[in-house]
């Protein structure tokens, strides 16, 4: 029988580390929202929604 279990971890960053984590989370949110907007625009135009590889290429090209 296969047993599954989960582990929980808790971060306790210093104030400077917390600030850097917040900035990185903001960057990730910006990239996600931009990709989502592009996908929704393509959907509205009746085009195919871009795949992950295409969207990853946008990040590298920028």
BELKAMO-V309460 format. One record per residue. N is the residue number from 1. PHI is phi in radians with two decimals (none if undefined). Layout:
n=N phi=PHI
n=N phi=PHI
This chain:
n=1 phi=none
n=2 phi=-1.58
n=3 phi=-1.84
n=4 phi=-2.02
n=5 phi=-2.55
n=6 phi=-2.07
n=7 phi=-2.06
n=8 phi=-2.02
n=9 phi=-2.17
n=10 phi=-2.15
n=11 phi=-1.57
n=12 phi=-2.30
n=13 phi=-1.32
n=14 phi=-1.27
n=15 phi=-0.99
n=16 phi=-1.23
n=17 phi=-1.15
n=18 phi=-1.10
n=19 phi=-1.11
n=20 phi=-1.15
n=21 phi=-1.12
n=22 phi=-1.13
n=23 phi=-1.12
n=24 phi=-1.11
n=25 phi=-1.12
n=26 phi=-1.12
n=27 phi=-1.11
n=28 phi=-1.09
n=29 phi=-1.12
n=30 phi=-1.08
n=31 phi=-1.10
n=32 phi=-1.06
n=33 phi=-1.12
n=34 phi=-1.15
n=35 phi=-1.12
n=36 phi=-1.10
n=37 phi=-1.10
n=38 phi=-1.12
n=39 phi=-1.14
n=40 phi=-1.16
n=41 phi=-1.14
n=42 phi=-1.10
n=43 phi=-1.10
n=44 phi=-1.13
n=45 phi=-1.36
n=46 phi=1.46
n=47 phi=-1.60
n=48 phi=-1.29
n=49 phi=-1.27
n=50 phi=-1.08
n=51 phi=-1.44
n=52 phi=-0.99
n=53 phi=-1.03
n=54 phi=-1.14
n=55 phi=-1.18
n=56 phi=-1.13
n=57 phi=-1.11
n=58 phi=-1.10
n=59 phi=-1.18
n=60 phi=-1.17
n=61 phi=-1.24
n=62 phi=-1.39
